[in-house]
């Protein structure tokens, strides 16, 4: 598992067999969380939807940061 250093960059981690790395994982998480947020909104679970949307934003920002650094 990767850990963050004080600059919010990812430190290298051991590759997971069949895994595509942290940026790909964050991208997949973003998609899954978006679906859960939509489901939450549909059922008027507003706080849960908000928290899921925040998680999606965090995942998207991570992917963008990695793309800028040429790591994706």
C-alpha positions as CSV (number, residue, x, y, z in Angstrom):
1,X,0.0,0.0,0.0
2,X,1.3,3.5,-0.8
3,X,1.6,6.2,1.8
4,X,1.7,9.9,1.5
5,X,4.6,12.0,2.4
6,X,4.4,15.6,3.7
7,X,4.1,17.0,0.2
8,X,1.0,14.9,-0.6
9,X,2.9,12.9,-3.2
10,X,2.6,9.2,-3.3
11,X,5.6,7.1,-2.2
12,X,6.3,4.0,-4.2
13,X,4.7,0.8,-3.0
14,X,5.0,-2.8,-3.9
15,X,3.0,-3.6,-7.0
16,X,-0.1,-5.6,-6.5
17,X,-0.4,-8.5,-8.9
18,X,-3.0,-7.6,-11.5
19,X,-3.3,-4.0,-10.2
20,X,-2.6,-1.0,-12.3
21,X,-1.2,1.3,-9.5
22,X,-2.5,4.0,-7.3
23,X,-3.7,6.3,-10.1
24,X,-5.7,3.6,-11.8
25,X,-7.2,2.5,-8.5
26,X,-8.2,6.1,-7.7
27,X,-9.8,6.3,-11.2
28,X,-11.8,3.2,-10.5
29,X,-12.8,4.4,-7.0
30,X,-14.0,7.7,-8.5
31,X,-16.3,5.8,-10.9
32,X,-17.7,3.5,-8.2
33,X,-18.2,6.3,-5.7
34,X,-20.0,8.4,-8.3
35,X,-22.6,5.6,-8.8
36,X,-23.0,5.3,-5.0
37,X,-23.5,9.1,-4.7
38,X,-26.1,9.0,-7.4
39,X,-27.9,6.2,-5.6
40,X,-27.7,8.1,-2.3
41,X,-29.2,11.3,-3.9
42,X,-32.0,9.2,-5.5
43,X,-33.0,8.0,-2.0
44,X,-32.6,11.4,-0.4
45,X,-29.6,10.4,1.7
46,X,-28.1,13.8,1.4
47,X,-25.3,13.7,3.9
48,X,-24.1,10.3,2.6
49,X,-24.3,11.6,-1.0
50,X,-22.3,14.7,0.0
51,X,-19.5,12.6,1.6
52,X,-19.4,10.3,-1.4
53,X,-19.1,13.3,-3.7
54,X,-16.2,14.6,-1.6
55,X,-14.5,11.2,-1.9
56,X,-15.0,11.4,-5.7
57,X,-13.4,14.8,-5.8
58,X,-10.4,13.6,-3.8
59,X,-10.0,10.6,-6.2
60,X,-10.3,12.8,-9.2
61,X,-7.7,15.3,-7.9
62,X,-5.3,12.5,-7.1
63,X,-5.6,11.2,-10.7
64,X,-5.1,14.7,-12.1
65,X,-2.1,15.3,-9.9
66,X,-0.5,12.0,-11.0
67,X,-1.2,12.9,-14.7
68,X,0.6,16.2,-14.2
69,X,3.5,14.4,-12.8
70,X,3.5,11.9,-15.7
71,X,2.7,8.9,-13.4
72,X,-0.5,7.8,-15.1
